[in-house]
């Protein structure tokens, strides 16, 4: 078990499937007192030491997460594995979760497997002016996507979040880069996010690092 090693120094290592996820984490955890908006206790986070971007994307994380994390077993107390549910050949979210969990059990005492269903873009969608500011799209993007059928008015998120973003990209010739995910993650509200994968991650962070006070009044 890695937690018994006397060499442990860092709180968490995050294994992510791509640069977009890396930038999202940099944005979330780069906030001033980020732990308050996540309603957890403070923990150390240094992207140069605590984020590993898998060279083999989602399929590689699915198959070899335990191997990719092996170099960090002696340096980190906990591991978080993040990947999308939607990719060519994906067996689906439940099977992905079970497979990665099985491979890490017995190796890491404390770990979390975060499968974003269907993919990372599910985390960005809010009816928020920050999205329009960062992506440089019209402020009424919510109405635009409702009219195009990409975001029905009765739904809190687009059913296909990547298709919704691609629609805005094509229609308004937007140039959106991974760094924009970082900018957005640093601004959008996280307190009322209802995405299951994001809340799964937050629940683990709150269990590992209990808050001694409530969340901040704003995020």
C-alpha positions in Angstrom: 0.0 0.0 0.0 1.5 3.4 -1.0 0.3 5.2 2.1 2.8 3.3 4.2 5.8 4.8 2.4 7.9 7.3 4.4 8.7 9.1 1.2 5.2 10.5 0.7 5.1 14.3 0.3 2.3 15.3 -2.0 -1.5 15.2 -1.3 -2.9 14.1 -4.7 -1.7 13.1 -8.1 -4.2 13.6 -10.9 -3.9 11.4 -14.0 -5.9 13.0 -16.8 -6.6 11.9 -20.4 -5.9 15.1 -22.2 -4.8 18.7 -22.1 -8.3 20.0 -21.7 -8.7 18.2 -18.4 -5.3 19.5 -17.3 -6.3 23.1 -18.0 -9.7 22.6 -16.3 -7.9 21.5 -13.1 -5.4 24.3 -13.4 -8.3 26.7 -13.6 -10.3 25.2 -10.7 -7.4 24.8 -8.3 -5.7 28.0 -9.4 -8.4 30.1 -7.7 -7.6 32.0 -4.6 -8.6 29.8 -1.7 -10.1 27.3 -4.2 -11.0 24.9 -1.4 -13.6 27.2 -0.1 -15.6 27.2 -3.3 -15.3 23.4 -3.4 -16.5 23.2 0.2 -13.5 21.2 1.3 -10.4 21.8 3.4 -7.2 23.1 1.9 -4.7 20.8 0.2 -1.5 21.4 -1.7 -1.7 21.5 -5.5 1.2 22.2 -7.8 0.4 21.4 -11.5 4.1 20.8 -12.2 4.1 17.9 -9.7 0.5 16.8 -9.3 -0.9 16.5 -12.9 0.0 13.7 -15.3 -1.4 14.0 -18.8 -1.6 10.5 -20.4 0.1 10.3 -23.8 -2.4 7.6 -24.8 -5.6 9.6 -24.2 -8.8 8.0 -22.8 -8.1 4.4 -24.1 -4.7 4.4 -22.5 -6.0 5.7 -19.2 -8.6 3.0 -19.3 -6.2 0.2 -19.9 -3.0 1.4 -18.1 -3.9 3.9 -15.4 -2.2 1.8 -12.8 1.0 1.7 -14.8 0.9 5.4 -15.6 0.6 6.2 -11.9 3.3 3.8 -10.8 6.1 6.4 -10.7 4.0 8.4 -8.2 3.2 5.7 -5.7 6.1 6.7 -3.4 5.5 10.5 -3.7 1.8 11.0 -3.4 -0.8 10.0 -0.8 -3.8 9.7 -3.2 -4.6 9.4 -6.8 -7.4 10.7 -9.0 -8.0 9.3 -12.5 -10.0 11.3 -14.9 -11.2 10.3 -18.4 -14.2 10.7 -20.7 -16.8 8.0 -21.2 -17.2 8.8 -24.9 -14.4 7.6 -27.2 -14.0 5.1 -30.0 -14.2 1.6 -28.5 -15.4 2.8 -25.1 -17.2 0.1 -23.1 -19.3 2.7 -21.4 -19.1 4.6 -18.2 -19.8 1.8 -15.7 -17.4 -0.6 -17.3 -14.7 2.1 -17.4 -15.1 2.9 -13.8 -15.1 -0.7 -12.7 -12.0 -1.6 -14.8 -9.9 1.4 -13.5 -11.0 0.8 -9.9 -10.1 -2.8 -10.1 -6.6 -2.0 -11.3 -6.0 0.6 -8.6 -7.4 -1.4 -5.7 -4.7 -2.9 -3.5 -2.1 -0.4 -5.0 -3.5 2.9 -3.7 -5.1 3.2 -0.3 -7.1 6.3 -1.3 -8.1 7.0 -4.9 -11.0 8.2 -7.0 -12.0 7.3 -10.6 -13.8 10.1 -12.3 -15.5 9.2 -15.6 -17.0 12.3 -17.3 -20.1 11.3 -19.2 -20.1 11.8 -22.0 -17.0 14.0 -22.1 -15.2 17.1 -20.6 -17.4 19.6 -22.3 -20.2 18.6 -19.9 -18.4 20.6 -17.2 -18.4 23.9 -19.0 -22.0 24.5 -19.7 -23.8 27.0 -17.5 -26.1 29.9 -18.4 -23.3 32.2 -17.4 -21.9 35.4 -19.0 -18.4 34.0 -18.2 -18.8 31.4 -21.0 -19.6 34.1 -23.6 -16.7 36.2 -22.4 -14.1 33.4 -22.5 -15.3 31.8 -25.8 -16.1 35.1 -27.4 -19.6 34.0 -28.5 -22.9 35.8 -28.3 -24.3 36.5 -24.8 -27.5 34.8 -25.8 -25.8 31.5 -26.6 -28.3 29.7 -24.4 -31.2 30.8 -26.7 -29.1 30.1 -29.8 -28.5 26.5 -28.7 -32.1 26.1 -27.7 -33.2 27.2 -31.2 -30.8 24.8 -32.9 -31.9 21.9 -30.7 -28.6 21.5 -29.0 -29.8 22.6 -25.6 -33.5 22.1 -25.0 -35.1 24.6 -22.6 -36.2 21.8 -20.3 -32.6 20.5 -19.8 -29.9 21.9 -17.5 -27.1 20.8 -19.8 -26.9 20.1 -23.5 -27.5 16.3 -24.1 -24.4 16.3 -26.4 -22.1 19.0 -24.8 -19.4 18.7 -27.4 -21.8 19.0 -30.3 -23.3 22.1 -28.7 -19.8 23.7 -28.5 -19.0 22.6 -32.1 -22.2 24.3 -33.3 -21.1 27.6 -31.8 -17.6 27.1 -33.2 -18.9 26.6 -36.7 -21.5 29.3 -36.6 -19.4 32.0 -35.2 -16.0 30.8 -36.4 -14.7 30.6 -32.8 -11.2 29.6 -32.0 -11.3 27.7 -28.7 -8.1 26.3 -27.2 -7.4 24.2 -24.1 -6.2 27.4 -22.3 -9.8 28.7 -22.6 -11.0 25.8 -20.5 -8.6 27.0 -17.8 -9.9 30.5 -18.0 -13.5 29.4 -17.8 -12.8 27.0 -14.9 -11.3 29.9 -13.0 -14.5 31.9 -13.3 -17.6 29.8 -13.4 -19.6 28.8 -10.4 -18.9 25.4 -9.0 -21.2 25.4 -5.9 -24.3 24.5 -7.8 -22.8 22.2 -10.5 -25.0 19.1 -11.0 -22.7 17.1 -13.2 -22.4 13.7 -11.6 -18.7 13.2 -12.3 -17.7 16.7 -11.0 -19.7 16.1 -7.8 -18.1 12.7 -7.5 -14.7 14.3 -7.5 -15.8 17.0 -5.0 -17.2 14.4 -2.6 -13.9 12.6 -2.5 -12.1 15.9 -1.9 -14.4 16.7 0.9 -14.0 13.3 2.5 -10.2 13.5 2.2 -9.9 17.1 3.3 -12.9 17.9 5.5 -13.8 21.6 5.7 -13.6 23.4 9.0 -16.0 26.0 7.7 -18.7 26.3 5.1 -18.2 27.3 1.4 -17.5 30.9 0.5 -20.4 33.2 -0.2 -19.3 33.4 -3.8 -17.4 31.3 -6.3 
